[in-house]
Amino acid sequence: MPGQYVLVDKLTPHFDDYHRDDIVVFKPPAGWEDPSGTPYIKRVIGVAGDTIDIHGGRVYLNGTLLVEPFVMKGQTTDMQDGRSRTWVLKKDELFVMGDHREQSQDSRDFGPIPKSSVIGRAWLRYWPTSAFGLVPQAKPQPSPSVSPAPSKTP
């Protein structure tokens, strides 16, 4: 949220790649920089090889509707011009979006970001003190396009 400060983990990304749902801090692309030089903080929605499709206020990851419980209640994911858009992520690219979709400048605006622009994962909120605590990080999960094996009933 605006006004919060976080510590950034710059070490583990050297050993464990970025995953969907990670919250990352990065240098915004040229032309999108904040005059104060403040980096952006967004959630990873897609990684290399993923196809992201946004239409009808929803996000589809590899053809499957993405369930996003972290998006602020009542907000949809729309493109600014109201149109649909599809991206296929290349090697070393991430697709990032803010959880406050209606107030976020993110990959919907400037496209996928190169991993080289990422400073690290958000790790710990330390300000304001009322928000102190670890920033929840996702555990690697299989692509939502992979269906679990059907259960066998005796």
QUIGIWO-V766547 format. One record per residue. N is the residue number from 1. PSI is psi as a letter, one per 20 degrees, with the letter a starting at -180 (none if undefined). Layout:
# QUIGIWO-V766547
n	psi
N	PSI
N	PSI
This chain:
# QUIGIWO-V766547
n	psi
1	q
2	q
3	i
4	q
5	q
6	q
7	q
8	p
9	o
10	i
11	g
12	h
13	i
14	h
15	h
16	o
17	r
18	q
19	q
20	q
21	i
22	q
23	o
24	q
25	p
26	r
27	p
28	q
29	q
30	p
31	i
32	j
33	q
34	p
35	h
36	i
37	j
38	p
39	r
40	q
41	p
42	r
43	p
44	p
45	h
46	q
47	r
48	p
49	i
50	q
51	p
52	p
53	p
54	p
55	q
56	k
57	j
58	r
59	p
60	p
61	o
62	k
63	i
64	p
65	p
66	p
67	p
68	m
69	i
70	i
71	p
72	p
73	p
74	i
75	q
76	r
77	n
78	q
79	q
80	h
81	j
82	i
83	r
84	q
85	q
86	p
87	q
88	o
89	p
90	r
91	p
92	k
93	q
94	q
95	p
96	q
97	q
98	q
99	h
100	m
101	h
102	i
103	j
104	p
105	o
106	b
107	i
108	h
109	g
110	j
111	a
112	q
113	q
114	q
115	h
116	i
117	i
118	p
119	h
120	a
121	p
122	p
123	g
124	p
125	p
126	i
127	p
128	r
129	h
130	i
131	j
132	p
133	r
134	q
135	p
136	p
137	q
138	q
139	q
140	p
141	q
142	q
143	p
144	i
145	i
146	o
147	q
148	q
149	q
150	q
151	q
152	p
153	p
154	none
